[in-house]
Amino acid sequence: MADTKAKSDAPSSSPENSFRSDHYDEKTDNKIDTDVLPRNKLSTMFENPLGGIPREQLFKDVDEFCQKWDLMEYQNVFRKGALVAQSPHAVQGMDDLTDEDKLVIEREHTHKWSQPKTLYWLVIMCSMCAAVQGMDETVNNGAQTFYLKRFNITTERFSQNNVDNLTGLIVGAPYLACAILGCWLTEPLNTLFGRRGTIFISCAIAAVASIWEGVANSWVNLFLARFVLGLGIGSKSTTTPVYAAECSPAPIRGALVMMWQMWTAFGIMIGNIMGVAFLNVGDDLNWRLMLGSTVVLPILVCMQVYWCPESPRWLVKKNKVAKAFESFQRLRPSDIQAARDLYYCYVNVEIERKVTHGRNLYWELFSVPRNRRAALASWIVMFMQQFCGVNVIAYYSTTIFTDSGFSESSALLASMGTGILNFVFAIPAFFTIDTFGRRNLLLFTFPFLAICLFWTGFSFWFTQVRPTRIAMVTTGMYLFEVFYSPGEGPVPFTYSAEAFPLHIREIGMSFATATTWCFNFILSFTWPHLLTTFKAQGAFGWYAVWCLIGWFLVLLFVPETKALTLEELDQVFSVSTRKHASYQIKNAMWHFRTVVMRQKLEPLEEFYQGIENLEES
C-alpha cells in the first residue's frame, strides 16, 4: 500500500474549516493535510474521511454541523449516523444505536432492494431517460430509407459523393452536436439548474426536436432538427448516470447505474420496433411518424422529474444542506440512514473544496500522470465503443439488410431483431460486469466481434442471394449484438465513471462522453463513403481490424478497476504505463504457452504486489 504523508498540526478553531483542513489517518490518528499530499494520491482523502477521528472530536464536529445548518432537532440522529459512517462494519457492537437502528442498517444488506417508493420512482425516471436516448439513436435507422427519397437525396440529383456526404451528415448530426457542444454544456447546466433541471431541459429539447424532425420540409431543416436533438442527448447522457449514483444507496448503487446501458438498449429496441410499426402508413407519413414517435418518452420524463428530489450532493455543494437532508429522507428508509449519508457526503464535499481550490482541474486531467492514465484508458474504451462498429448496425442495419437482398419491410423486421438482441443480452451484463471484471470482458469479446464483422462483410461475396447471403449476413450481425452487449456495451460508461479521482470526475466524464460522441459522428458520417469505396466487404473488414487493435490497446493500457477502493485506484493508475504494458505482454505470453502450447511454467508473480516499487516518483 502506498504511504500517506501526514503531519500533526493543531486542528483549526474555525468551525467552517474543521472539515476542510483536518482529516485523520486511521493508522496513526494523525491529521492529514491535503496540501502535502501528492496530486496522484488525492483520492486517499476520500477513502473514509471520518476514519480515525476520536469519538469526542467526531461528536463536536457533528454538533457544529447541526448548529450551522439549523438541524439541531436531529442532533442525536446525526451523531449516530456519523458513528455508522465512520465504522460501517462495526454497527452491531455500537451501544449508541438502538436495536431498531441496528435492524434498519442490517436490512440494507439483507434486504437491499427494500427501498422507499421515491427511490424507485427516480430509478424509473432515469431508465426512461436512457430509453429516450436509445430511441433517438435508432428510429432514424428505418426512417432514412424513406426521407432520403422524399428529399431526393439520390444520384439522380447529386453525385454519389454528395449523396454519401448528405446521408452521413443527417444521420450523424446529433452526435456532432453532442461532441462539440452537448457534453461540454453539462457542467454549466448542472451548476445553474441542478441535476433535475438539466434532465428536464435536455428532455424538453429532445421533445421539441422530435416534433421538428417529424414536420421537416427539407434536408436542411431535418439536419438542423437533428443537430438540436444532439444538444439534449449530450447533457442527458452525462447527467443522468451521475444523478442516479448520487441518489442511490451504496449497496445497490452499481446496479442502478448499470441500468443506464440496459435501458438504452431497451430504447434502441423500441426505436427499431417503431420502424416496423409505421412502415405501411404512407410513403411521406411513415418516416415522419417514426422520427416523431420519440416525442412521447421525453414528455413523460419531464413530468416525472418534477416529483423527484434533487440530488442531495448537488444541494450540499450549493450550501443547501437542510434541503439535502429532506432529499435523503425521501430516498432512504430511515432518518439515521439519511443522516449518515448526508454527513458523509458533506465531509467529502468539504474535502473536494479544499483539494480543488486554486487548481486548474482541466489541466490536471492530463498533467498529473495518474489522471492522464485514467483519461487514456477511458479514451480507449470510449473510442472502441464506436470503432468496434456497433453503431453501423444501429444506424444503417436496414440499408445493410436491403443491400444483402431483403425487401424494405423484411429489412425493418430484421433490424428489429438486432435491437431485441441488444436489449436481451444487456441483461446478463448486469451480473457479468462485476463478476468477470471490465478488462476481462473486453479481452474476451473483442476477438468475437472481429470474427462477426469479418463474417458479415465476407458474406456479401456469396452470389446466391437467397437463402445463403441473407442467412449469413443476418447471422453475423445478430451474433455481433450477442457479444457486444456484455462487453463494449456496458463497460465504457462504467469504467469511465470509476477511473477518475472524485475531484475531477465530472470533468473526466465530460471528456469521456465527448470522446464517444465525437467518434460516433465520425462513424455515422463516414460509413456511406466506406460502403461506396470499399463495398461491404472492406467496410466491415475495416471495423473488424479495429476490434483486433482494440484488443491490444485494452491489453496494454487499460487496468482492471473492478471492486477497487479509491486508494487502490490511485495505486493502479500510478503504475508506469511502460511497466504495466511490459507485464501484460509477459502475462499474455504466459497464458498462450500454458493454455495453447500446454507447457508447464511457474506462475507469474502478482503484478500489484509491492506496488510502491512500480509507482512513478
NUKEZA-407729 format. One line per field, with one value per residue (C-alpha): x, y, z; residue in one letter; residue number from 1. Coordinates in Angstrom, 1 decimal, padded with zeros to 4 digits. Example, Ala and Ser with C-alpha at 12.3 -4.5 7.8 and 13.67 -1.06 7.14 Angstrom:
! residues 2
x	(012.3 013.7);
y	(-004.5 -001.1);
z	(007.8 007.1);
code	(A S);
pos	(1 2);
! end
This chain:
! residues 617
x	(000.0 001.2 002.4 000.5 002.3 000.9 001.6 000.1 -000.8 -003.2 -006.9 -008.4 -010.5 -012.9 -016.0 -016.3 -012.7 -013.0 -014.0 -011.7 -008.4 -008.4 -008.5 -007.2 -005.0 -006.8 -003.4 -001.7 -004.6 -002.7 -004.3 -003.6 -003.0 -004.4 -001.7 001.1 -000.4 001.0 -001.6 -001.7 -002.7 -005.5 -008.2 -006.6 -008.5 -011.9 -011.4 -013.1 -012.5 -014.1 -011.9 -009.6 -011.3 -011.7 -015.2 -015.3 -014.0 -016.5 -019.4 -018.1 -017.9 -021.4 -022.8 -021.2 -022.6 -026.1 -025.9 -024.5 -027.2 -030.2 -030.5 -030.3 -033.6 -031.8 -028.6 -028.8 -029.7 -026.7 -024.4 -025.5 -025.3 -021.7 -020.7 -022.2 -020.4 -017.1 -017.3 -019.9 -018.7 -019.0 -022.7 -023.8 -021.4 -022.4 -024.0 -025.3 -027.6 -031.0 -031.9 -034.3 -031.4 -029.2 -032.0 -032.5 -028.8 -028.6 -031.6 -029.5 -027.6 -030.1 -033.0 -031.1 -034.0 -036.4 -036.3 -038.7 -041.1 -039.5 -036.2 -037.9 -039.8 -036.4 -034.9 -037.9 -037.3 -033.6 -034.4 -036.9 -034.1 -031.9 -034.8 -035.2 -031.6 -031.9 -034.9 -033.4 -030.5 -032.3 -035.7 -033.6 -032.5 -035.8 -036.8 -033.7 -034.7 -037.9 -036.8 -033.8 -036.3 -038.6 -035.9 -034.5 -031.1 -030.3 -027.8 -030.4 -029.9 -026.5 -023.2 -022.6 -020.1 -022.6 -025.3 -022.9 -022.0 -025.6 -026.7 -023.8 -024.4 -028.1 -027.6 -024.6 -025.9 -027.0 -023.6 -021.7 -023.7 -023.0 -019.3 -018.8 -021.5 -023.8 -021.3 -019.5 -022.7 -023.2 -021.2 -022.7 -026.2 -025.7 -024.2 -027.2 -030.1 -029.1 -029.4 -033.2 -033.2 -030.6 -032.6 -035.8 -034.1 -032.4 -035.6 -037.6 -035.1 -035.5 -039.2 -039.1 -036.5 -038.6 -041.6 -039.3 -037.9 -041.4 -042.5 -039.2 -039.8 -036.2 -033.0 -031.5 -034.5 -034.1 -030.3 -031.0 -033.6 -031.3 -028.4 -030.7 -031.6 -027.9 -027.8 -030.2 -028.5 -025.1 -026.2 -028.7 -026.2 -023.7 -026.0 -028.5 -026.0 -024.4 -027.8 -028.7 -025.3 -025.7 -029.2 -028.7 -027.7 -024.2 -025.3 -027.3 -025.5 -023.5 -026.6 -028.7 -026.0 -025.6 -029.3 -028.4 -026.9 -029.6 -032.4 -030.6 -030.6 -034.3 -034.8 -032.8 -035.1 -038.2 -036.8 -036.4 -040.0 -041.3 -039.7 -041.8 -045.0 -045.2 -043.9 -047.1 -048.9 -047.8 -044.5 -044.4 -046.1 -044.2 -040.8 -042.4 -044.2 -041.0 -039.0 -041.9 -042.7 -039.7 -041.7 -043.6 -040.9 -039.1 -042.5 -043.1 -039.7 -040.3 -043.5 -041.7 -038.7 -040.9 -041.8 -038.2 -036.0 -032.9 -029.5 -028.5 -024.9 -025.7 -027.7 -024.7 -022.4 -024.8 -024.8 -028.5 -027.8 -031.2 -032.8 -030.3 -031.4 -035.0 -034.0 -032.2 -035.2 -037.3 -034.6 -033.7 -035.9 -035.0 -033.6 -030.4 -029.6 -030.4 -028.3 -025.4 -025.3 -025.8 -023.0 -020.6 -021.5 -020.9 -017.5 -016.5 -017.7 -015.8 -012.6 -013.3 -013.4 -010.1 -008.5 -009.7 -009.2 -006.9 -006.3 -006.9 -008.7 -008.8 -005.0 -004.6 -006.7 -003.7 -000.7 -000.9 000.3 -002.3 -005.1 -003.6 -003.5 -007.2 -008.0 -006.1 -007.8 -011.3 -010.5 -009.6 -012.8 -015.0 -013.3 -013.6 -017.3 -017.7 -014.9 -016.0 -018.7 -021.8 -023.5 -023.0 -025.7 -027.7 -027.9 -027.6 -028.8 -032.0 -029.8 -027.4 -030.1 -031.7 -028.3 -028.0 -031.3 -034.1 -037.2 -037.7 -040.3 -038.2 -035.1 -037.0 -038.1 -034.5 -033.3 -035.8 -034.1 -030.8 -032.4 -034.1 -030.8 -029.0 -031.5 -031.8 -028.1 -027.6 -029.5 -026.7 -024.2 -025.9 -024.3 -021.2 -019.6 -018.9 -018.2 -015.6 -014.4 -014.3 -011.0 -011.6 -015.0 -013.4 -010.5 -012.9 -015.4 -013.2 -012.0 -015.6 -016.7 -013.9 -015.0 -018.6 -017.7 -015.5 -018.2 -020.8 -018.7 -017.3 -020.9 -021.5 -019.3 -021.9 -023.6 -026.7 -028.8 -031.5 -031.1 -027.2 -026.2 -029.3 -028.8 -025.0 -025.4 -028.2 -026.3 -023.1 -025.0 -027.1 -024.0 -022.3 -025.0 -024.8 -021.1 -021.3 -023.9 -021.9 -018.6 -018.3 -021.9 -021.8 -018.1 -017.1 -019.5 -019.0 -015.2 -015.0 -017.3 -014.9 -011.4 -011.1 -010.5 -013.5 -012.3 -012.1 -014.7 -017.2 -014.6 -013.3 -016.7 -017.3 -014.1 -015.1 -018.6 -017.3 -014.9 -017.6 -020.0 -017.2 -016.3 -020.0 -020.3 -017.2 -018.6 -022.1 -020.7 -018.1 -020.0 -021.7 -018.3 -016.7 -019.5 -019.3 -015.5 -014.6 -018.0 -019.5 -016.5 -014.0 -016.2 -017.0 -013.4 -012.2 -014.1 -013.1 -009.5 -010.2 -011.6 -008.3 -006.4 -008.8 -007.8 -004.2 -005.0 -007.0 -004.3 -001.5 -003.2 -006.4 -006.0 -008.8 -010.9 -013.5 -014.2 -011.2 -011.3 -010.4 -006.9 -006.4 -007.4 -004.8 -002.2 -003.2 -003.2 000.1 001.9 004.1 002.4 005.6 005.8 002.1 002.3 005.5 003.9 000.7 002.7 004.5 001.2 -000.4 002.6 002.5 -001.2 -000.5 002.2 000.3 -003.2 -002.4 001.0 000.2 003.6 004.1 005.5 006.0 003.1 003.9 004.2 001.2 001.7 000.4 002.3 005.0 003.2 005.1 008.1 006.2 004.8 006.4 008.1);
y	(000.0 003.5 005.5 008.6 011.7 013.1 015.7 016.6 020.3 021.7 021.5 024.6 026.5 027.8 025.6 026.2 025.0 021.9 019.7 021.2 021.2 018.3 014.7 011.7 008.8 005.7 004.0 006.9 009.1 012.0 014.7 014.6 017.9 018.0 020.4 018.0 015.0 014.3 015.1 011.4 010.4 012.9 010.1 008.9 011.7 010.4 006.7 007.3 010.8 010.0 007.1 007.5 010.7 010.4 010.0 013.3 015.2 013.5 014.5 018.0 018.2 016.9 019.3 022.2 020.9 020.7 024.1 025.7 024.3 024.5 020.8 020.7 018.8 015.9 016.2 012.8 011.2 012.8 011.7 008.1 008.5 009.8 006.8 004.4 006.3 006.1 002.4 000.8 -002.8 -002.3 -001.3 -004.3 -003.5 000.2 000.9 004.3 002.6 001.0 -002.4 -000.8 001.3 -001.8 -003.7 -000.9 -000.8 -004.6 -004.6 -002.6 -005.7 -008.5 -006.7 -004.3 -003.8 -002.8 000.9 003.9 004.3 007.7 006.0 003.6 006.5 008.1 004.9 004.6 008.2 007.6 004.4 006.4 008.9 006.1 004.8 008.3 008.2 004.7 005.7 008.9 006.9 004.2 005.5 007.1 003.6 002.8 006.4 007.3 004.9 007.0 010.6 010.3 009.6 012.3 015.0 013.5 012.8 010.4 010.0 011.5 014.9 014.7 012.9 009.7 011.5 014.2 011.6 009.9 013.3 014.3 010.9 010.8 014.4 014.0 010.7 012.0 015.5 014.7 013.2 016.1 018.4 016.1 016.2 019.9 021.4 019.0 017.3 020.5 022.2 019.6 021.4 024.9 023.5 021.4 024.4 026.6 024.3 021.2 017.6 017.6 020.9 019.6 016.4 018.5 020.9 018.1 016.1 019.2 019.8 016.2 016.6 019.8 018.3 015.2 017.2 019.3 016.2 015.0 018.2 018.9 020.0 019.9 018.0 021.3 021.5 017.9 018.3 021.3 019.4 016.5 018.8 020.4 016.9 016.3 019.2 017.3 013.9 015.2 016.7 013.9 011.1 012.7 013.9 011.0 008.3 010.9 011.8 008.1 007.4 010.4 009.4 005.7 003.8 002.3 -001.5 -001.1 001.9 000.0 -002.0 001.1 003.0 -000.1 000.2 003.2 000.9 -001.7 000.7 002.5 -000.9 -001.1 002.3 001.1 -001.9 000.3 002.6 -000.4 -001.5 001.9 001.4 -001.7 -000.3 002.8 001.1 000.9 004.2 006.0 006.9 010.5 009.9 006.8 008.3 011.4 009.2 007.1 010.2 012.0 008.9 009.8 012.8 010.6 009.4 012.8 014.4 011.6 012.2 015.9 015.1 012.5 014.6 017.2 014.7 013.5 015.0 017.0 015.3 015.7 016.0 018.9 020.6 020.3 021.8 024.8 025.0 023.9 021.3 021.3 020.7 017.9 016.2 016.4 014.8 012.0 011.5 010.8 008.5 006.4 004.1 005.8 009.1 007.5 006.4 009.8 011.5 009.1 009.6 013.4 013.9 011.6 013.5 016.9 015.9 014.7 017.9 020.0 018.0 018.5 022.2 022.2 019.9 021.8 025.3 027.3 024.4 024.2 020.8 020.7 021.0 018.4 015.9 015.5 016.9 014.5 011.1 009.2 011.2 011.0 007.2 007.2 009.5 007.3 004.2 005.9 007.3 003.8 002.1 005.0 005.2 001.4 001.5 003.3 001.8 -001.7 -000.9 -001.3 001.9 000.9 -001.7 000.7 003.4 001.6 -002.0 -001.5 -000.3 -003.2 -005.8 -004.3 -004.5 -008.1 -009.0 -008.2 -006.3 -003.0 -004.5 -007.6 -005.4 -003.4 -006.6 -007.9 -004.6 -005.0 -008.3 -006.6 -004.2 -007.0 -009.0 -005.9 -005.5 -009.2 -009.7 -006.5 -008.1 -010.7 -007.9 -006.6 -009.5 -010.4 -006.9 -007.3 -011.0 -011.2 -007.6 -004.8 -005.6 -009.4 -008.9 -006.6 -009.0 -011.9 -010.3 -008.2 -011.3 -012.5 -009.0 -009.1 -012.6 -011.5 -008.4 -010.4 -012.9 -010.3 -008.4 -011.5 -012.9 -010.3 -012.3 -015.0 -014.7 -016.7 -014.1 -016.4 -018.1 -018.1 -014.4 -013.3 -016.0 -015.4 -011.6 -011.9 -014.5 -012.3 -009.2 -011.0 -012.7 -009.4 -008.0 -011.0 -010.4 -006.6 -006.3 -007.8 -006.2 -002.9 -002.2 -001.6 -001.4 002.1 004.3 002.1 002.2 005.9 006.7 005.0 005.5 009.3 010.7 012.2 015.8 015.7 013.0 015.4 016.8 013.4 012.1 015.1 014.2 010.6 011.2 013.8 011.2 008.6 011.1 012.5 009.2 008.3 011.2 010.1 006.6 007.7 010.2 008.1 004.8 005.6 006.6 003.4 001.4 003.1 003.0 -000.4 -002.2 -004.1 -006.5 -003.8 -001.6 -004.3 -005.5 -002.0 -002.2 -005.8 -004.8 -002.1 -004.7 -006.6 -003.4 -002.6 -006.0 -005.0 -001.5 -002.9 -005.5 -002.8 000.3 -000.5 -001.7 -003.5 -001.4 -003.9 -003.7 -001.3 001.3 004.9 004.4 001.2 003.0 005.7 003.0 001.1 004.2 005.4 002.5 003.4 002.8 001.1 -001.3 -002.1 -002.8 -004.9 -007.1 -007.6 -008.8 -011.3 -012.3 -012.9 -014.9 -017.0 -017.8 -018.6 -021.0 -022.7 -022.8 -023.3 -024.9 -026.9 -026.0 -026.3 -023.0 -021.3 -018.9 -015.2 -013.0 -010.9 -007.6 -005.3 -006.9 -004.4 -001.8 001.0 -000.1 000.2 003.7 006.6 009.1);
z	(000.0 -000.8 002.2 003.2 004.2 007.4 010.0 013.3 013.0 015.5 014.4 013.1 015.5 012.8 012.5 008.8 008.3 010.6 007.7 005.1 006.9 009.4 008.1 010.0 009.2 010.7 011.4 013.2 014.4 012.9 010.8 007.1 005.4 001.9 000.8 001.4 -000.5 -004.0 -006.6 -007.7 -004.1 -003.5 -003.6 -000.3 001.3 000.1 001.2 004.6 005.8 009.1 009.8 012.9 014.3 018.1 019.3 021.2 018.2 015.9 018.1 018.4 014.6 014.3 016.8 015.0 011.7 013.1 014.6 011.5 009.2 011.6 012.1 015.9 016.2 014.5 016.6 018.1 014.8 013.1 016.0 015.4 011.6 011.9 014.0 011.4 008.6 010.5 011.2 008.9 009.7 013.5 013.7 015.7 018.5 018.9 022.2 021.0 018.5 019.4 018.3 015.8 014.4 014.0 012.3 009.8 008.9 008.7 006.3 003.8 003.1 003.8 002.0 -000.2 -002.6 000.1 -000.6 -000.5 -003.4 -004.1 -005.0 -007.4 -008.9 -009.5 -011.0 -013.4 -014.4 -015.1 -017.0 -019.1 -019.8 -021.1 -023.3 -024.7 -025.8 -027.3 -029.3 -030.5 -031.9 -033.8 -035.1 -037.8 -038.9 -040.5 -041.4 -043.5 -046.4 -046.9 -046.2 -048.5 -051.3 -050.1 -050.2 -053.4 -051.9 -054.7 -057.5 -059.9 -058.2 -056.6 -057.3 -055.3 -053.2 -052.2 -051.5 -049.1 -047.5 -047.0 -045.7 -043.2 -042.2 -041.4 -039.6 -037.6 -036.8 -033.2 -032.4 -033.9 -031.6 -028.6 -029.2 -029.8 -027.6 -025.7 -023.4 -022.6 -021.6 -018.9 -016.2 -016.7 -016.9 -013.8 -011.9 -012.8 -012.8 -010.9 -011.9 -012.2 -014.1 -016.6 -017.2 -017.7 -020.1 -022.1 -022.4 -023.4 -026.1 -027.2 -027.4 -029.4 -031.8 -032.3 -033.4 -035.6 -037.2 -038.0 -039.8 -041.6 -045.2 -046.5 -045.7 -044.3 -041.9 -040.9 -040.3 -038.0 -036.1 -035.5 -034.6 -031.9 -030.8 -030.0 -027.6 -025.4 -025.8 -024.7 -021.4 -020.6 -021.2 -018.8 -016.1 -015.6 -014.5 -012.1 -010.7 -010.2 -008.5 -006.1 -005.0 -004.7 -001.5 -001.7 -001.7 -004.9 -006.5 -009.0 -010.2 -010.6 -012.5 -014.8 -015.7 -017.9 -020.5 -020.2 -020.7 -023.5 -025.2 -024.5 -026.2 -029.2 -029.4 -029.2 -031.9 -034.2 -033.4 -034.3 -037.8 -038.3 -036.7 -039.0 -042.2 -044.1 -043.2 -046.4 -048.0 -046.8 -043.4 -042.2 -041.7 -040.0 -037.5 -036.9 -036.1 -034.3 -032.1 -029.9 -028.5 -026.1 -023.7 -023.1 -022.3 -019.7 -018.2 -017.9 -016.0 -013.8 -012.9 -011.2 -008.5 -008.0 -005.2 -006.2 -005.9 -002.2 -003.2 -005.6 -002.8 -000.4 -003.0 -003.1 000.7 000.9 003.5 005.1 001.7 001.1 004.3 003.1 -000.2 001.7 004.0 000.9 -000.6 002.5 004.7 007.9 009.4 010.6 007.1 005.7 008.4 007.8 004.1 004.4 006.9 004.9 001.7 003.4 004.7 001.2 -000.5 002.0 001.2 -002.5 -002.0 -000.2 -002.8 -005.8 -004.5 -006.8 -009.2 -012.9 -013.0 -016.8 -016.8 -014.1 -016.1 -018.4 -016.5 -013.5 -014.6 -012.5 -014.1 -017.6 -017.5 -016.4 -019.2 -021.7 -020.5 -020.6 -024.1 -025.3 -024.1 -025.3 -028.7 -029.2 -028.2 -031.5 -033.6 -032.8 -035.4 -033.3 -034.5 -038.1 -037.2 -035.0 -037.7 -041.0 -040.5 -042.6 -045.5 -045.0 -044.9 -048.0 -049.8 -048.8 -050.5 -048.1 -049.1 -047.3 -044.9 -044.2 -043.6 -041.0 -039.3 -039.4 -037.9 -035.1 -034.3 -033.8 -031.3 -029.4 -029.1 -027.9 -025.1 -024.2 -023.9 -022.0 -019.1 -018.3 -018.4 -015.3 -013.5 -015.5 -015.3 -011.6 -011.8 -014.5 -014.5 -017.1 -018.7 -019.0 -020.6 -023.3 -023.9 -024.2 -026.5 -028.9 -030.9 -031.4 -032.5 -035.1 -036.3 -036.6 -038.6 -041.0 -041.3 -042.2 -044.7 -046.5 -046.7 -049.4 -051.7 -051.9 -055.3 -054.3 -052.5 -051.1 -048.8 -048.5 -048.4 -046.4 -043.8 -043.5 -043.2 -040.6 -038.6 -038.5 -037.4 -034.8 -033.3 -033.2 -030.9 -028.7 -028.0 -027.9 -025.2 -022.3 -023.3 -025.1 -024.3 -020.5 -019.8 -021.2 -019.2 -016.1 -016.4 -017.1 -014.1 -011.7 -013.2 -012.4 -008.9 -007.3 -007.5 -011.3 -012.1 -013.7 -016.0 -016.7 -017.6 -019.9 -021.7 -021.9 -023.2 -025.7 -027.0 -027.6 -029.3 -031.5 -032.9 -033.1 -035.5 -037.5 -037.8 -038.9 -041.3 -043.0 -043.3 -046.6 -048.1 -046.8 -048.3 -051.7 -051.9 -050.3 -050.7 -047.7 -047.5 -047.0 -044.8 -042.3 -042.5 -041.5 -038.2 -037.7 -037.8 -035.3 -032.9 -033.1 -032.5 -029.6 -028.0 -027.9 -026.6 -023.8 -023.0 -022.8 -021.5 -019.6 -016.0 -014.2 -011.9 -010.6 -006.9 -006.2 -003.5 -004.2 -002.7 -004.8 -007.9 -007.2 -006.8 -010.0 -012.2 -010.6 -012.1 -015.0 -018.4 -019.6 -016.7 -016.9 -020.7 -020.2 -017.6 -019.6 -022.6 -020.4 -018.9 -022.3 -023.5 -020.2 -020.9 -024.5 -023.6 -020.7 -022.3 -026.0 -026.0 -022.9 -021.3 -017.5 -016.3 -012.9 -012.1 -012.7 -009.7 -009.0 -010.7 -007.9 -005.1 -004.0 -005.9 -004.2 -006.3 -009.5 -009.0 -010.7 -008.5);
code	(M A D T K A K S D A P S S S P E N S F R S D H Y D E K T D N K I D T D V L P R N K L S T M F E N P L G G I P R E Q L F K D V D E F C Q K W D L M E Y Q N V F R K G A L V A Q S P H A V Q G M D D L T D E D K L V I E R E H T H K W S Q P K T L Y W L V I M C S M C A A V Q G M D E T V N N G A Q T F Y L K R F N I T T E R F S Q N N V D N L T G L I V G A P Y L A C A I L G C W L T E P L N T L F G R R G T I F I S C A I A A V A S I W E G V A N S W V N L F L A R F V L G L G I G S K S T T T P V Y A A E C S P A P I R G A L V M M W Q M W T A F G I M I G N I M G V A F L N V G D D L N W R L M L G S T V V L P I L V C M Q V Y W C P E S P R W L V K K N K V A K A F E S F Q R L R P S D I Q A A R D L Y Y C Y V N V E I E R K V T H G R N L Y W E L F S V P R N R R A A L A S W I V M F M Q Q F C G V N V I A Y Y S T T I F T D S G F S E S S A L L A S M G T G I L N F V F A I P A F F T I D T F G R R N L L L F T F P F L A I C L F W T G F S F W F T Q V R P T R I A M V T T G M Y L F E V F Y S P G E G P V P F T Y S A E A F P L H I R E I G M S F A T A T T W C F N F I L S F T W P H L L T T F K A Q G A F G W Y A V W C L I G W F L V L L F V P E T K A L T L E E L D Q V F S V S T R K H A S Y Q I K N A M W H F R T V V M R Q K L E P L E E F Y Q G I E N L E E S);
pos	(1 2 3 4 5 6 7 8 9 10 11 12 13 14 15 16 17 18 19 20 21 22 23 24 25 26 27 28 29 30 31 32 33 34 35 36 37 38 39 40 41 42 43 44 45 46 47 48 49 50 51 52 53 54 55 56 57 58 59 60 61 62 63 64 65 66 67 68 69 70 71 72 73 74 75 76 77 78 79 80 81 82 83 84 85 86 87 88 89 90 91 92 93 94 95 96 97 98 99 100 101 102 103 104 105 106 107 108 109 110 111 112 113 114 115 116 117 118 119 120 121 122 123 124 125 126 127 128 129 130 131 132 133 134 135 136 137 138 139 140 141 142 143 144 145 146 147 148 149 150 151 152 153 154 155 156 157 158 159 160 161 162 163 164 165 166 167 168 169 170 171 172 173 174 175 176 177 178 179 180 181 182 183 184 185 186 187 188 189 190 191 192 193 194 195 196 197 198 199 200 201 202 203 204 205 206 207 208 209 210 211 212 213 214 215 216 217 218 219 220 221 222 223 224 225 226 227 228 229 230 231 232 233 234 235 236 237 238 239 240 241 242 243 244 245 246 247 248 249 250 251 252 253 254 255 256 257 258 259 260 261 262 263 264 265 266 267 268 269 270 271 272 273 274 275 276 277 278 279 280 281 282 283 284 285 286 287 288 289 290 291 292 293 294 295 296 297 298 299 300 301 302 303 304 305 306 307 308 309 310 311 312 313 314 315 316 317 318 319 320 321 322 323 324 325 326 327 328 329 330 331 332 333 334 335 336 337 338 339 340 341 342 343 344 345 346 347 348 349 350 351 352 353 354 355 356 357 358 359 360 361 362 363 364 365 366 367 368 369 370 371 372 373 374 375 376 377 378 379 380 381 382 383 384 385 386 387 388 389 390 391 392 393 394 395 396 397 398 399 400 401 402 403 404 405 406 407 408 409 410 411 412 413 414 415 416 417 418 419 420 421 422 423 424 425 426 427 428 429 430 431 432 433 434 435 436 437 438 439 440 441 442 443 444 445 446 447 448 449 450 451 452 453 454 455 456 457 458 459 460 461 462 463 464 465 466 467 468 469 470 471 472 473 474 475 476 477 478 479 480 481 482 483 484 485 486 487 488 489 490 491 492 493 494 495 496 497 498 499 500 501 502 503 504 505 506 507 508 509 510 511 512 513 514 515 516 517 518 519 520 521 522 523 524 525 526 527 528 529 530 531 532 533 534 535 536 537 538 539 540 541 542 543 544 545 546 547 548 549 550 551 552 553 554 555 556 557 558 559 560 561 562 563 564 565 566 567 568 569 570 571 572 573 574 575 576 577 578 579 580 581 582 583 584 585 586 587 588 589 590 591 592 593 594 595 596 597 598 599 600 601 602 603 604 605 606 607 608 609 610 611 612 613 614 615 616 617);
! end
